[in-house]
Amino acid sequence: MTILHTTLGPRRRDELGLVLPHEHLFVDLRTPDVPGHGEAESADVVALMAPRIQEALERGVTAIVECSTGGVGRRVGHDLAVSRATGMPIVVAAGLYREPWIPAWAREVDDDALEEHVRQELTQGIDGTDVVAAWVKLSAGDDGMTTLEERVLRASARAARKIGALIGSHTVAGRVVLDQLAVLSEEDFPLERFLWIHTQVEQDQALHREVAERGAWIEYDHLGTVPTADVVGLVDGVLEAGHERRLLLSHDAGWYDPALPGGGSPRPWTALTDDVLPALRERGVPEHTIRSLTVDNPFDAFAR
């Protein structure tokens, strides 16, 4: 059975509707060696983020993918507390980010230990909880993978391949994504289980199409930060190229930031339902395509 692992347990396709595939509840973009990194009380995180969750619930959102990973303040205990307080299933990630956010321990262990770390998070739980990661989140430098980032990618590919999990990467340059795809192919990792996060940052839309044509997922996750017409234009290009079933849409919004007083001011997760989907419908995009973009595609990408 294909299921999506969440903080509230596994969910089947028929138990879910609209899923937001790239959001954040808690992030600390200070490096892990900074005093106070990732420190906050769960009650404070719940108090700040519950209203954002409620807004999403009111708009029919049935699950949210939390994209924080090792090195940028992933705290599954906070995710679990918010989830239990609101009833929103949260999908969490295994893995490690990029340099200089990769924790010091990861530099010192061998490749087998890196693979085992990812495997355990995908199968046994994270941060002392029984919450199992649904997928792997990592990253690559803007100018190319470092040696350590490539080691993390290869170890993640070996672990995720055996389990059938998705690997998503914060990668802003299309040519770096192509390098990642080459590494994944060397590791016999199926490219249809790879997600290019922040695809919209790459200005060459031909690269968007090339990655989708090779079977990988692409993601436009800047909704709410640019004019709706810009998003619709990107989506139109993907649909015209026939890649409706390889596209994800989200906001990359939230979140509680422990580096800011009171956790900061989280951005809402409402632009998709309030602005982008109405604009797509106005352009004549059919409901079966809307469903693919918001329901089927996120489940197919993150479930295993």
N, C-alpha and C positions, 0 to 999 in steps of 0.2 A: 504493500500500500504506500502511495506517495503522501507524505505528510510534511507540514511546516512546523518546525520546532519553535516554540515560543516560551515566554516566561510563565504562561499559564498552562503549559503542556502542549502536546502535539495537536495540530488542527488539520482536518481534512479539507479538501477543496470545497466541499458542499457546506462547510461550516464558516466560510469566509466570503467576503465580498471585496470591496475596494481596499487595497493595501497600498500604503505609502512606502516606497522602497528605499528612500534615503533621507532619514531625519536623525536628529540627535536629542537625547534627553540630558546628557551630561558630558561635557568635554572640558579638558584642560590642555590647552595648546602650549603651555610651558613644558619644557623638557622634563623628563622624570627625575632628574637630579636636583631640581629646584625645590627648596624647602616648602612644604605645604602642598606639593603637587597632588591633585586628585582628592584633596581632603574636604569633606563636607558632611553634614548630617542628613541622613535620608529624609527626615521629617521636613527639613528645609527644601530639599529637592522636590518632594511631593507637593509642598505648599505652592511652589513657583510653577511647576509643570502641570499640575492637575487641571488648571483652567485651559491650557493649550490642548490637553487631551480631550477635555469636554467639548471644546469647539470641534475637534475632529470627529468625535463620536456623533455629534449632532448632524454632521455632514455625511454620515454613512460610512466612515472609515472603520474597518473591522480589525486591522492590525497595522503596526508601525514597525519598520525595520530601523533599529538603532545601529548606526554605522560607526560608532566609536570602537576603537580596537586597542590592543596593547600598546602603551606608550603615549596615548593621548587621553588618558583618564578614564578608560572604560571601567565602570563600577557596576557590576551586575546586581549587587545588593541594592543600589539605588533604583535600577531598572525594575527589579522585582517589587520594591516598595511602591513605586508609582503604578505599576501594573495591577497590583492587588488593591490599591486604593481606588482605582478608576475602572477596573474591569477590562482595560485595553491589553490585548496580547502584544507583547514586545518581542521582536526577533533580534537576537544578539549575535555578535560575530566573534569567531576565534581569530587568532593571528597577531601579527606585529606590524607596526606602521613603517616608517622610513627613517633614515638617519636625518637629524640627530635624535629622533624620538625613540629609536629602538633601545630598549633597556640594556644596561650594561651586561647582565647575565647572558644575553643572547650572543654577545660578541665572543664569549669565552667557551661556549659549548660546541660540540661537533654537529655535523649535519643530521645525524641520527637523532640526537637529542632535540633539535629544532623540529624535526618531523614528529617525534613523539609528543612534544608539547602541543602541537596543533591537533594531533589525533585525539589526545585526551580531552581537549576543549570541545571537540566535535562529538565526543561519545560519552564522556563521564561527567562533565560539568565545569563551571568556571568560578574562580574566586571563592572556592569553598561552598558553593551552592550546588544544587542538583539541576540547575538550568543548563541545558545543552545548547551549544552554539549551532545555529542552522547553517552557517557559511563561514568563509574566511575573508577577512578584510586586510589588505596590505597596501603598499604604496611604492612609488618609484620617484627618484629625483627628477626634477624638471628637465635636466639636461641628459638624463640617462641613468640607468641602474648602477649603483655602486656594487662592489664585490659582495658586501654583506646583504644588500637588498636582493641581489640575485640568489644568494644562498637561501634567504627566507622564501623567495618565490619557488625555488626548486623543492625545498622541504615541504612547503604548503601544497605544492602540486602532488607530491608523492602521497601525502596524508589524505588530501581531498579526493584524489582519484580513486583510492580504495573504498571510500565511503560514498562517493557520488555527490559530494558537496560543491557548491558554487565557490569560485574565487572572484572577489571583486577588488579592483585596484584603483586607488586615487592616482590617476596619471593624467597630466594635463597636455602632454605633447603626443600627437598621433604617432610620430616616428618611434617614440619610446614604447608605446603600446605594441607596435609591430615587433620591436625587440622582445617584449614580454611574450608575445604569441610564439615567436621562434623558440624561446626557452621552453615554453609549455609543450610545444610539439616535440622537442627533444625528450621531454619527460613523459611522452605519450598521454598527455592530459587532453581530454576532449575540449576543443575550443568553444563548443556550445555551452560549457559550464564556466566560462569566463565573462566577467562584466567589466566594461570600461566605464568607470565612474568619472563624472565631470566631462563627458564627451564634448559638451558645448564650448569648452574653453579652446579647443582646437578649431582654428578658423577655417581650415581646409575641410569643407564638408565632404569632399570626395573620400577623405580618410574615414569619415564616419561610415560611409556606405561600404568602403572596402572591408572594414572590420566586421560590419553586419553581414556582408556577403560571405565572409569566412566562418560565419556561424555564431560569433560571439554576441553578447548583449551590449547595447549602447544605452547611455542614460543621460537625459537632459534633466539636471537636478537643480536648476537655478530659478525655478518658478517663484514668483513673488519679488524677485530682485531686478527684473528687467520688464519692459513693456510686454504685455500679453501677445501683441502682434509679433514680437521677435520669437517667442516660443512657438506660436502657431506656424510661422514661416519655417522653422527647423522641423517641426513635426510634418508639415506638408511635404518637405523634401524626402523624408524617410518613407512616408506613405507612398509617394509617387514612385520611389525606387522599389517598392514591393516588400519593405522590411517591417511591416506592421507587427510581426510576431517576434521582433528582436529589440523593441524599444521600451524603455522604462521612463516614467516621469515622476519627479518629486521636487522638494523644496530645499533640501539641505538646511533645514531651519531648526529652531529651538534656540537656546538650550541653557541649562544651568551651568554657569562658568564660575568655578571657585576662585578664580583670579580677580573677579569683579565684586564690588559691594553687593550683598544680597543675592549674588548669583547672576546679576545682570538683568537684561530685559529680553526675554525670548521672543523671537519672531514666530508668528502663527503659521499653521499648516493649512491654510485655507485657499490659496491662490488657485490650486488645481480645480477644486470643485466650484469655486465662486467665479472664476474668471476664464481659465483656460478651457475647461470642458464646454461651457456655454459658447465660447468663441469657435471651438471646433465644430460644434453642432450647427452653429450659424453658417459655417462654410460648407455644410452638407456632409460632414463626416458621419457615417452611419453608426447606429447604436452597437452593432456587433464589433466595430472597430474600437469604439469607446470602451466596451467591455474588455477587449483584448489589452488595451493600454493600461487599464486601471485594476482589473481583476485577474484575468488569466495570465498575463505576462509576469506580474510580480510573483504569483504563486509558482508558476513554472520555473522561474529563475531561482527562487530561494528554497523551494521544497525539495525533499529528497526521499 
